[in-house]
Amino acid sequence: MGITLSALHWVYLIFILLVIAFIVMRKDTSFICIAGILALGLIATSSVTYSVTGVFNSFAYAIKELMGTILIISIIYGMSKVLMKTGINEVMVYPFTKLIRTPNLAYWVIGILMMVISWFFWPSPAVALMGAVLLPVAVKAKLPAMGVAVAMNLFGHGIALSGDFIIQGAPKLTADGAGIPVGEVVAASVPLVIIMGVVTTIAAFILLKKDLRTGALKVEEVENKGTAAEIDKDGALMKEMPAKVRKALAALVPFLFAIDILIMFVAKLQGGDATALIGGTSILILIIISFFAYKTDPLGKITQHMIEGLQFGFRIFGPVIPIAAFFYLGDSAIIDIFGKVLPEGSNGLVNDLGIALAGAVPLNKGIGAVTATVVGAITGLDGSGFSGISLAGSIAKLFSISIGHGVATLTAMGQIAAIWVGGGTLIPWAVIPAAAICGVDPFELARRNLKPVVVGLIATTIAAIFLI
């Protein structure tokens, strides 16, 4: 039943496999995605001109779809910079330092705090916001710097980023790849994120305790480097901010975000609306604090921090745009870019391939869940975590069509695997933010995370089989 697969379908499938192969070989995927767009354009239009312009138009389409996500992350990063320069971040986390009295408390308090802050600030800025403040406190409580790095890494770049419930950058990408609403991916990911987080962090804690007992890990002295609150990088002096003002601003930031969460629940805001609320609040916080922080040219400093944020956002999403551009062609984007080029009765390249797969291979829930995990993990091998999750969504859609249901769960499973592997817990160059703040070897940190993350992925995949 269904339509006969055309050359467009087969070429699209071939390039999906090529993208996976490039990721496995740790090769950059931008070239192969651009080649795929060119090939699809040539077959669809028989015109070199239209295929070349299709590359640009597909990039523009991807940027348009991702712009909200890029912008929210950029704004939050810019806001985090002014919080660090003023020392407000230190005041925000100071009450929690009183709880850090033992190695056990240090691991869990730092981890949970990192997770909560990462939901709002994203993990890389969150590491910078709290790492320099909490690291010396944790070491004083006899938790080694490696233990602090593991806690921040697993709770931030693992749990918080793989769910991404507030900013919803990751669910947006996977939902687009699967062709389903963001809310469905978020809802399906909640139990999986909980299982993955609990299993992984407990396994890592047990291994840390064992190594502390045997002496394989030792507590080192860490010098508190303080904060860069006094002088901005371009030499502009900061205002001497009274302690009362700093405390008031430190209370204002979480208060405003708490109001945002309340509004989200009451008004049932999801996806782009929820992101817009967080983004608008972050801009207001950036403006308010800049006026309190800078003696000279606060207006210019607001712009400077926004520019820093945009540079960060596009650096993170630079590798994502080509691969997203290619995978958007699997759905309705191919019509927007190349015109009505699909065969009569087609529901899109991915849908057609899924229907064909359902007729050719009798897949089951177990194979689907394992495949979603493996594909997600493979896409994370480039160390981004984000560049390939559109592929995870597309594969989930293919398999769910064959199984008959479970697209949201399979999509969430692929997203979780991709983010945990590539978003900053297993790939050495992805763990650098946490490793640098804590002064530990990124390769050693990635090696230490390996066993807990693998155990967590196995447990979560088994759970996904029953949830499909």
C-alpha positions as a printed NumPy array, in Angstrom:
array([[  0.   ,   0.   ,   0.   ],
       [  1.064,   3.649,  -0.312],
       [  3.058,   5.369,  -3.023],
       [  6.029,   3.973,  -4.917],
       [  9.273,   5.412,  -3.638],
       [ 10.9  ,   7.815,  -6.107],
       [ 14.527,   8.761,  -6.705],
       [ 14.044,  11.625,  -4.221],
       [ 13.165,   9.145,  -1.469],
       [ 16.147,   6.9  ,  -2.158],
       [ 18.611,   9.793,  -2.359],
       [ 17.255,  11.235,   0.886],
       [ 17.65 ,   7.844,   2.594],
       [ 21.187,   7.419,   1.231],
       [ 22.215,  10.798,   2.616],
       [ 20.666,  10.009,   6.01 ],
       [ 22.908,   6.931,   6.14 ],
       [ 25.884,   9.003,   4.988],
       [ 25.259,  11.557,   7.761],
       [ 25.224,   8.746,  10.325],
       [ 28.453,   7.317,   8.835],
       [ 30.173,  10.721,   8.993],
       [ 29.132,  11.158,  12.627],
       [ 30.439,   7.687,  13.541],
       [ 33.781,   8.558,  11.894],
       [ 33.761,  11.867,  13.825],
       [ 33.77 ,  13.836,  10.603],
       [ 31.975,  17.154,  10.264],
       [ 28.548,  16.688,   8.698],
       [ 28.113,  20.142,   7.127],
       [ 29.573,  19.084,   3.764],
       [ 27.499,  15.919,   3.426],
       [ 24.303,  17.787,   4.365],
       [ 24.979,  20.49 ,   1.774],
       [ 25.747,  17.779,  -0.793],
       [ 22.437,  16.125,   0.103],
       [ 20.516,  19.374,  -0.401],
       [ 22.225,  19.881,  -3.78 ],
       [ 21.433,  16.313,  -4.85 ],
       [ 17.775,  16.594,  -3.815],
       [ 17.524,  19.934,  -5.62 ],
       [ 19.002,  18.533,  -8.833],
       [ 16.658,  15.54 ,  -8.849],
       [ 13.631,  17.621,  -7.876],
       [ 14.113,  20.486, -10.345],
       [ 16.648,  19.218, -12.931],
       [ 18.242,  22.652, -12.602],
       [ 21.709,  23.442, -11.284],
       [ 20.598,  27.004, -10.574],
       [ 17.61 ,  25.985,  -8.449],
       [ 19.618,  23.345,  -6.6  ],
       [ 22.322,  25.897,  -5.715],
       [ 19.795,  28.51 ,  -4.608],
       [ 18.052,  25.713,  -2.684],
       [ 21.115,  25.39 ,  -0.435],
       [ 20.843,  29.023,   0.623],
       [ 17.055,  28.901,   0.906],
       [ 17.165,  25.732,   3.023],
       [ 19.695,  27.396,   5.361],
       [ 17.431,  30.453,   5.599],
       [ 14.46 ,  28.158,   6.314],
       [ 16.411,  26.365,   9.084],
       [ 17.57 ,  29.644,  10.642],
       [ 13.996,  30.966,  10.563],
       [ 12.769,  27.82 ,  12.333],
       [ 15.607,  27.872,  14.886],
       [ 15.878,  31.614,  15.436],
       [ 13.729,  31.613,  18.566],
       [ 15.925,  28.932,  20.126],
       [ 19.175,  30.645,  19.102],
       [ 17.93 ,  33.982,  20.399],
       [ 16.768,  32.73 ,  23.81 ],
       [ 20.099,  31.016,  24.468],
       [ 21.988,  34.118,  23.299],
       [ 19.959,  36.421,  25.565],
       [ 20.383,  34.162,  28.583],
       [ 24.139,  33.938,  28.003],
       [ 24.359,  37.734,  27.746],
       [ 22.389,  38.086,  30.977],
       [ 24.646,  35.579,  32.729],
       [ 27.703,  37.662,  31.8  ],
       [ 26.429,  40.726,  33.654],
       [ 25.423,  38.577,  36.649],
       [ 28.997,  37.274,  36.835],
       [ 30.607,  40.708,  36.408],
       [ 28.549,  42.187,  39.223],
       [ 29.015,  39.215,  41.559],
       [ 25.238,  38.776,  41.802],
       [ 25.735,  35.103,  40.909],
       [ 27.771,  34.68 ,  44.097],
       [ 25.005,  36.181,  46.214],
       [ 22.413,  33.958,  44.505],
       [ 24.214,  30.717,  45.409],
       [ 25.67 ,  31.811,  48.777],
       [ 22.768,  30.468,  50.914],
       [ 23.397,  27.006,  49.484],
       [ 27.058,  27.044,  50.555],
       [ 25.851,  26.665,  54.157],
       [ 24.354,  23.288,  53.227],
       [ 27.649,  21.982,  51.844],
       [ 29.226,  20.501,  54.985],
       [ 30.073,  16.933,  53.874],
       [ 31.236,  15.361,  50.578],
       [ 27.845,  13.682,  50.174],
       [ 25.929,  16.926,  50.642],
       [ 28.372,  18.739,  48.368],
       [ 27.722,  16.309,  45.5  ],
       [ 23.921,  16.413,  45.74 ],
       [ 23.485,  20.094,  46.62 ],
       [ 25.821,  21.263,  43.837],
       [ 24.209,  18.833,  41.39 ],
       [ 20.613,  19.776,  42.135],
       [ 21.443,  23.494,  42.193],
       [ 23.258,  23.125,  38.871],
       [ 20.234,  21.352,  37.395],
       [ 17.783,  24.05 ,  38.479],
       [ 19.993,  26.931,  37.316],
       [ 20.674,  25.132,  34.002],
       [ 16.944,  24.908,  33.284],
       [ 16.878,  28.704,  33.132],
       [ 20.405,  29.724,  32.086],
       [ 21.524,  26.695,  30.05 ],
       [ 24.403,  24.555,  31.38 ],
       [ 27.48 ,  26.357,  29.992],
       [ 26.569,  29.748,  31.483],
       [ 25.342,  27.985,  34.643],
       [ 28.734,  26.302,  35.118],
       [ 30.42 ,  29.696,  34.94 ],
       [ 27.784,  31.311,  37.168],
       [ 28.197,  28.919,  40.099],
       [ 31.374,  26.892,  39.578],
       [ 33.907,  29.438,  40.793],
       [ 31.826,  30.099,  43.919],
       [ 30.918,  26.554,  44.96 ],
       [ 34.122,  24.71 ,  44.022],
       [ 36.233,  25.976,  46.966],
       [ 33.334,  25.308,  49.36 ],
       [ 32.965,  21.722,  48.075],
       [ 36.706,  21.034,  48.321],
       [ 36.686,  22.37 ,  51.885],
       [ 33.901,  19.838,  52.584],
       [ 36.286,  17.1  ,  51.247],
       [ 34.68 ,  16.541,  47.824],
       [ 37.469,  16.491,  45.194],
       [ 37.331,  18.877,  42.24 ],
       [ 36.637,  15.86 ,  40.01 ],
       [ 33.535,  15.108,  42.072],
       [ 32.335,  18.695,  41.642],
       [ 32.925,  18.457,  37.865],
       [ 30.996,  15.159,  37.683],
       [ 28.058,  16.602,  39.647],
       [ 27.843,  19.789,  37.554],
       [ 28.282,  17.809,  34.351],
       [ 25.693,  15.093,  34.948],
       [ 23.03 ,  17.32 ,  36.497],
       [ 23.557,  20.257,  34.114],
       [ 24.698,  19.009,  30.713],
       [ 22.94 ,  15.702,  31.377],
       [ 19.609,  15.974,  33.194],
       [ 18.782,  19.653,  32.612],
       [ 19.902,  19.854,  28.981],
       [ 18.457,  16.498,  27.879],
       [ 15.005,  17.522,  29.13 ],
       [ 15.345,  21.266,  28.498],
       [ 11.857,  21.772,  29.925],
       [ 11.988,  25.582,  30.301],
       [ 13.916,  26.95 ,  27.307],
       [ 12.821,  23.972,  25.133],
       [ 15.662,  24.262,  22.605],
       [ 16.32 ,  20.517,  22.349],
       [ 12.635,  19.465,  22.211],
       [ 12.069,  22.043,  19.464],
       [ 14.718,  20.439,  17.244],
       [ 13.608,  16.849,  17.832],
       [  9.915,  17.719,  17.547],
       [ 10.563,  19.408,  14.19 ],
       [ 12.484,  16.332,  13.008],
       [  9.602,  14.073,  14.054],
       [  6.879,  16.43 ,  12.829],
       [  5.038,  16.578,  16.176],
       [  4.278,  19.4  ,  18.663],
       [  6.989,  20.358,  21.158],
       [  4.632,  19.695,  24.057],
       [  4.339,  16.015,  23.125],
       [  8.128,  15.537,  23.2  ],
       [  8.421,  17.372,  26.532],
       [  5.635,  15.285,  28.109],
       [  7.103,  12.012,  26.811],
       [ 10.6  ,  12.923,  27.998],
       [  9.656,  13.594,  31.643],
       [  9.648,   9.948,  32.899],
       [ 12.68 ,   9.084,  30.741],
       [ 14.687,  12.081,  31.974],
       [ 13.847,  11.162,  35.587],
       [ 14.928,   7.533,  35.13 ],
       [ 18.105,   8.512,  33.272],
       [ 18.963,  11.177,  35.838],
       [ 18.356,   9.05 ,  38.931],
       [ 20.231,   5.988,  37.649],
       [ 23.187,   7.93 ,  36.286],
       [ 23.759,  10.276,  39.208],
       [ 23.426,   7.484,  41.798],
       [ 25.833,   5.261,  39.823],
       [ 28.339,   8.125,  39.565],
       [ 27.991,   8.869,  43.297],
       [ 28.649,   5.238,  44.215],
       [ 31.783,   5.163,  42.038],
       [ 33.008,   8.458,  43.543],
       [ 32.547,   7.144,  47.091],
       [ 34.383,   3.955,  46.195],
       [ 37.354,   5.865,  44.741],
       [ 37.469,   8.19 ,  47.752],
       [ 37.573,   5.156,  50.049],
       [ 40.358,   3.429,  48.128],
       [ 42.381,   6.61 ,  47.643],
       [ 42.024,   6.618,  43.851],
       [ 40.583,  10.129,  44.263],
       [ 42.109,  12.646,  46.646],
       [ 40.959,  16.058,  47.799],
       [ 43.163,  18.847,  46.486],
       [ 43.545,  22.467,  47.446],
       [ 41.69 ,  24.855,  45.153],
       [ 42.475,  28.526,  45.045],
       [ 39.403,  30.738,  45.006],
       [ 39.928,  32.956,  42.009],
       [ 37.037,  35.218,  42.984],
       [ 34.992,  37.146,  40.494],
       [ 35.567,  39.536,  37.64 ],
       [ 33.153,  42.022,  39.173],
       [ 35.578,  44.922,  39.495],
       [ 36.661,  45.734,  35.952],
       [ 34.99 ,  44.955,  32.65 ],
       [ 37.152,  43.409,  29.921],
       [ 37.351,  46.669,  27.973],
       [ 38.563,  48.571,  31.023],
       [ 35.314,  50.322,  31.959],
       [ 35.061,  50.542,  35.734],
       [ 32.058,  48.981,  37.4  ],
       [ 30.027,  50.836,  39.991],
       [ 30.649,  50.063,  43.643],
       [ 27.383,  48.253,  44.227],
       [ 26.205,  48.299,  47.879],
       [ 25.688,  44.875,  49.435],
       [ 21.971,  45.587,  49.974],
       [ 21.491,  46.395,  46.295],
       [ 23.37 ,  43.269,  45.21 ],
       [ 21.237,  41.122,  47.531],
       [ 18.04 ,  42.75 ,  46.273],
       [ 18.998,  42.1  ,  42.644],
       [ 20.039,  38.529,  43.503],
       [ 16.566,  37.965,  44.955],
       [ 14.881,  39.703,  42.009],
       [ 16.292,  37.301,  39.384],
       [ 14.831,  34.021,  40.758],
       [ 11.644,  35.884,  41.786],
       [ 10.97 ,  37.014,  38.208],
       [ 11.646,  33.543,  36.82 ],
       [  9.369,  32.008,  39.469],
       [  6.606,  34.351,  38.278],
       [  7.307,  33.178,  34.713],
       [  6.81 ,  29.547,  35.749],
       [  3.561,  30.433,  37.499],
       [  2.325,  32.244,  34.394],
       [  3.276,  29.235,  32.231],
       [  1.152,  26.922,  34.371],
       [ -1.808,  29.287,  34.711],
       [ -1.847,  30.396,  31.061],
       [ -0.767,  26.937,  29.797],
       [  2.129,  28.434,  27.828],
       [  4.332,  25.956,  25.928],
       [  6.925,  25.967,  23.177],
       [  7.536,  29.358,  21.588],
       [  5.244,  31.239,  23.967],
       [  7.025,  29.892,  27.042],
       [ 10.405,  30.607,  25.456],
       [  9.337,  34.175,  24.636],
       [  8.293,  34.785,  28.246],
       [ 11.669,  33.58 ,  29.593],
       [ 13.518,  35.537,  26.906],
       [ 11.673,  38.783,  27.556],
       [ 12.266,  38.45 ,  31.294],
       [ 15.985,  37.796,  30.694],
       [ 16.281,  40.962,  28.584],
       [ 14.602,  43.01 ,  31.34 ],
       [ 16.989,  41.543,  33.938],
       [ 19.977,  42.336,  31.711],
       [ 18.807,  45.963,  31.308],
       [ 17.996,  46.51 ,  34.988],
       [ 21.302,  45.105,  36.257],
       [ 23.341,  46.952,  33.615],
       [ 21.986,  50.296,  34.852],
       [ 22.957,  49.381,  38.419],
       [ 26.336,  47.927,  37.397],
       [ 28.093,  50.368,  35.085],
       [ 29.359,  53.861,  35.8  ],
       [ 29.869,  54.736,  32.175],
       [ 27.712,  53.963,  29.152],
       [ 25.27 ,  51.39 ,  30.576],
       [ 23.317,  51.581,  27.317],
       [ 26.41 ,  50.498,  25.387],
       [ 27.04 ,  47.695,  27.878],
       [ 23.532,  46.318,  27.308],
       [ 24.319,  46.091,  23.594],
       [ 27.757,  44.603,  24.288],
       [ 26.314,  41.792,  26.404],
       [ 23.686,  41.064,  23.748],
       [ 26.442,  40.832,  21.128],
       [ 28.416,  38.456,  23.361],
       [ 25.293,  36.355,  23.722],
       [ 24.643,  36.239,  19.968],
       [ 28.256,  35.233,  19.316],
       [ 27.835,  32.388,  21.808],
       [ 24.464,  31.348,  20.356],
       [ 25.656,  31.154,  16.753],
       [ 28.87 ,  29.398,  17.796],
       [ 26.763,  26.696,  19.475],
       [ 24.24 ,  26.44 ,  16.624],
       [ 26.652,  26.907,  13.703],
       [ 27.034,  23.126,  13.174],
       [ 23.273,  22.634,  13.663],
       [ 22.049,  24.81 ,  10.788],
       [ 23.332,  22.694,   7.811],
       [ 22.069,  19.4  ,   9.25 ],
       [ 18.73 ,  20.947,  10.284],
       [ 18.396,  22.42 ,   6.775],
       [ 18.807,  18.942,   5.273],
       [ 16.401,  17.202,   7.645],
       [ 13.714,  19.859,   7.286],
       [ 13.579,  18.783,   3.633],
       [ 12.215,  15.454,   4.837],
       [  8.928,  17.173,   5.635],
       [  7.064,  20.102,   4.097],
       [ 10.159,  22.303,   3.683],
       [ 11.014,  20.609,   0.379],
       [  7.808,  22.037,  -1.134],
       [  8.554,  25.523,   0.245],
       [ 12.067,  25.443,  -1.217],
       [ 11.791,  23.444,  -4.455],
       [  8.056,  23.594,  -5.205],
       [  5.602,  20.707,  -5.716],
       [  8.211,  18.067,  -6.503],
       [  6.877,  15.112,  -4.489],
       [  4.948,  12.273,  -6.178],
       [  1.144,  12.321,  -6.122],
       [ -0.166,  11.12 ,  -2.765],
       [  3.126,  11.713,  -0.944],
       [  3.02 ,  12.719,   2.72 ],
       [  6.641,  13.912,   2.764],
       [  9.893,  12.   ,   2.302],
       [ 10.135,  10.808,   5.919],
       [  6.487,   9.727,   6.109],
       [  6.752,   7.844,   2.813],
       [  9.93 ,   6.043,   3.916],
       [  8.282,   5.139,   7.229],
       [  5.255,   3.637,   5.489],
       [  7.552,   1.666,   3.174],
       [  9.602,   0.468,   6.156],
       [  6.445,  -0.62 ,   7.959],
       [  5.515,  -2.781,   5.011],
       [  8.987,  -4.263,   4.555],
       [ 10.261,  -4.802,   8.11 ],
       [  7.988,  -5.878,  10.969],
       [  9.584,  -3.746,  13.684],
       [  8.647,  -4.01 ,  17.341],
       [  8.895,  -1.696,  20.352],
       [ 12.181,  -3.192,  21.563],
       [ 13.992,  -2.715,  18.267],
       [ 12.518,   0.776,  17.935],
       [ 13.66 ,   1.903,  21.4  ],
       [ 17.159,   0.449,  21.031],
       [ 17.532,   2.008,  17.581],
       [ 16.393,   5.419,  18.865],
       [ 19.013,   5.242,  21.636],
       [ 21.798,   4.096,  19.311],
       [ 21.007,   6.704,  16.647],
       [ 20.773,   9.429,  19.297],
       [ 24.104,   8.378,  20.834],
       [ 25.76 ,   8.277,  17.406],
       [ 24.556,  11.78 ,  16.569],
       [ 26.125,  12.969,  19.82 ],
       [ 29.592,  11.75 ,  18.879],
       [ 30.405,  15.102,  17.265],
       [ 30.422,  16.663,  20.739],
       [ 27.555,  19.064,  20.055],
       [ 24.544,  17.042,  21.176],
       [ 22.366,  19.362,  19.127],
       [ 23.688,  19.023,  15.588],
       [ 22.108,  15.605,  15.011],
       [ 18.966,  15.521,  17.105],
       [ 16.858,  16.472,  14.092],
       [ 18.03 ,  13.123,  12.691],
       [ 16.963,  11.407,  15.931],
       [ 13.495,  12.892,  15.487],
       [ 13.297,  11.817,  11.853],
       [ 14.373,   8.245,  12.673],
       [ 11.836,   8.127,  15.525],
       [  9.101,   9.126,  13.087],
       [ 10.184,   6.423,  10.627],
       [ 10.09 ,   3.718,  13.279],
       [  6.871,   4.896,  14.932],
       [  5.045,   4.674,  11.606],
       [  6.219,   1.078,  11.305],
       [  5.311,   0.222,  14.914],
       [  2.048,   2.118,  14.711],
       [  2.52 ,   4.449,  17.692],
       [  5.105,   5.825,  20.143],
       [  6.603,   8.662,  18.08 ],
       [  6.873,  11.026,  21.088],
       [  8.579,   8.424,  23.314],
       [ 11.008,   7.349,  20.575],
       [ 11.791,  10.99 ,  19.813],
       [ 12.411,  11.748,  23.495],
       [ 14.641,   8.672,  23.808],
       [ 16.754,   9.747,  20.838],
       [ 16.993,  13.272,  22.245],
       [ 18.103,  12.029,  25.679],
       [ 20.767,   9.739,  24.206],
       [ 22.101,  12.469,  21.894],
       [ 22.321,  15.112,  24.618],
       [ 23.835,  12.859,  27.281],
       [ 26.505,  11.603,  24.89 ],
       [ 27.288,  14.767,  22.942],
       [ 25.816,  17.595,  24.988],
       [ 28.576,  17.509,  27.533],
       [ 29.057,  14.271,  29.525],
       [ 30.987,  11.768,  27.374],
       [ 32.796,  13.598,  24.564],
       [ 36.042,  15.146,  25.905],
       [ 35.746,  18.408,  23.985],
       [ 32.135,  18.808,  25.134],
       [ 32.939,  18.553,  28.866],
       [ 35.487,  21.382,  28.687],
       [ 33.304,  24.051,  30.432],
       [ 32.911,  21.993,  33.618],
       [ 36.469,  20.62 ,  33.432],
       [ 37.979,  24.093,  32.986],
       [ 36.055,  25.636,  35.888],
       [ 37.055,  22.761,  38.195],
       [ 40.645,  22.507,  36.906],
       [ 40.44 ,  18.806,  35.955],
       [ 41.425,  16.886,  32.823],
       [ 38.435,  16.775,  30.392],
       [ 39.468,  13.311,  29.145],
       [ 39.527,  11.992,  32.718],
       [ 36.123,  13.567,  33.392],
       [ 34.647,  11.97 ,  30.251],
       [ 36.168,   8.599,  31.222],
       [ 34.668,   8.833,  34.722],
       [ 31.225,   9.663,  33.302],
       [ 31.265,   6.727,  30.875],
       [ 30.07 ,   3.87 ,  33.13 ],
       [ 27.238,   5.797,  34.853],
       [ 25.937,   7.204,  31.55 ],
       [ 26.004,   3.817,  29.797],
       [ 24.175,   2.194,  32.731],
       [ 21.636,   5.034,  32.665],
       [ 21.048,   4.716,  28.914],
       [ 20.461,   0.963,  29.218],
       [ 17.953,   1.451,  32.065],
       [ 16.172,   4.287,  30.245],
       [ 15.947,   2.351,  26.972],
       [ 14.347,  -0.59 ,  28.798],
       [ 11.845,   1.836,  30.367],
       [ 11.126,   3.372,  26.951],
       [ 10.157,  -0.057,  25.563],
       [  7.335,  -0.252,  28.117],
       [  6.285,   3.383,  27.576],
       [  5.94 ,   3.187,  23.759]])
